[in-house]
Amino acid sequence: MVEINANKQTTVEVNGPELIVNRIFNAPRELVWKAWTEPEHVVNWWGPKGFSIRTSEIDIRPGGIWRFIMKGPDGVEYPNKISFREIVKPERLVYTSSDDIEDDPGQFQTIVNFVEQDNKTFLTMRLIFSSEETREKVVKEYGAIEGANQTLDRLEEQLRIMGK
């Protein structure tokens, strides 16, 4: 199954326990990398429309941790923890996401690849869940596909601001 958002810039494919999200940004890879890895930028776009984040710890390096609270438009707060596994500047990020609880059953790994194409960036995110059932739960209960679309829309807006 492949879903394409309204502006046809993001595709999301479901493949077993994975969601594969692709998007082309009209920005050079170095700028997209900077927006994704520098704390002063990532806090401006991370999460779906209407969400904000409050960071308590951020250390973007292999073995580093990013702890933050995502606050939804309804005021509900969601604790998050990202553990960075691999960073290959400006090509690849590998990290594990969880609700910041021990042995979180919803924990998943994300692999982000940044490929330069004609001064644009082709971004691929592979979200790898423990099972198809877990992936389906995240899609249905948390709106993961629409959330990915909205988050990347916000990243695109951040890139416009940074590129001025």
N, C-alpha and C positions, 0 to 999 in steps of 0.2 A: 504494500500500500504506500503510495506517495501522495502527500498533501502539499498543495502550493498555496501560499497566502495570497491575499487580494492583490498586492502589488507585484506578485509573481517574482519576487526577489529571493524568497526563502522556500526551499523544498525540505520536507521532512519525510523520511522513509522509515518504516517500521520493519525491522529484520530480526526475528526471534526476540531475544532479550534486549535488543538495541533500538535506540532512536538515532537516526543519522540526519543531522541538520546541515544544510548547505546554504551559503549565501555569498553573493558577490558584493563587495563594497567598493564604491568609487573613491578609493583612498589607497595610498601606497601601504605596503605591508608594514613598514616601520611605524607608521602612524597608528595602524590598527593594533599592532603589538603594544605600543605605548599606552593606548587607551585601555587595553586588556590587563596590563601588568603594573601600571603605576597607580598607587593608591589614590592620589588626588584626582584621577580620572575615572577609575573603575567605580567609585562610590556614586558617581553621577548618572550611571546608566544601568547598573546591575539590577536585574529583576523586571517583572512585568510592569506595564503601565499602572501608575498610581501607587506603586510600592516605593518605599524609601529604605535605606539601610543605615545602620549605626554599627560601626566597626569597633570592636574592643581590642583586637590584635590582628596585625597583618604583617606577614613576613614571606614575600614571594621569592622563594628559592627552593631547591630540592630539600625536602625535610621540613620546610616552613609551613606555618599554619595561618589561615585567615578565619577568625571567628567574628561573626556579625549577626545582628538581628535584622530580619526583613520585616518591615511593618506594612501590612496591607492597607488598602484604602478604608477598610472597615475598622481599623485600629488593632486588629489581631497581630500579635508578634510571633515570628517564627525563628527560633534559634538555628543557626547554620554553622557548620565547620567545614572548611576546605583544607585538605592536607595535600600539599604539592609533592609530587613524586618525581617528575622530570620536567626540566625546562631547557629547551634548545632555542636560544634567541636567534632570530625572530620567527622560527619555524613551527615550534611544537610546544604544547603544554599538556601535561598529564597530571590529573589530580583526582582525589576522592572526595565526594560530597556526602555529608551526613547531617542529621539533626542535632549534632553535638551531644549524642548520648552513646554510651558504651554499647558496642555490638548492634548498632542501629540496623534494623531489618530492611530499611528503605535506602541504605547506603548504596551509592553507585559510583562508577569510575567514569571520568570524562577525558577524552583525548581530543584536543583542539589542534588542527593543522592550519597554518597560514601559508598560502601559496600566492606569490606575486605573478600577476598576469597583466601586462600592458599598463602598468602603473595603477592597477586595481588589485584587490585582494580577494582571492577565493578562499573562504573560510569553511572548514568542515568540522563539525562537533559530533563525536560519537559518544553517546551516553549509554553506558553498558550496565545493565541491571543484573541482579543475581538470578532472575528468572523472567520468563515471559509474563507470568502472573504479576510479579512486582512491577514490571514495566507497564502493564495494562492498568494496574491500580493507580500509578502515578499519572498516567494519561487521563484516566476517567475522573479520579477524585481531585487531582490538583491542576488539571488543565495544562499538562506539560507541553503539548504541542502549541497551543495558543500562547502560553507563557514564553516559549522559545521565540516565537514570532515577535511578540511585543518587546522582549528583551533586546533582540537584535535590531528592532526599529529604534529603540532608545540608544543603542550603540551607534547606529548610523547618525542620529542627531548629535551625539557627542563628537563624532568624527567631524561633522560639519563645523561645530564650534571650535574644535582644536585646529582645523585646517584654515581658519580665517586669519 
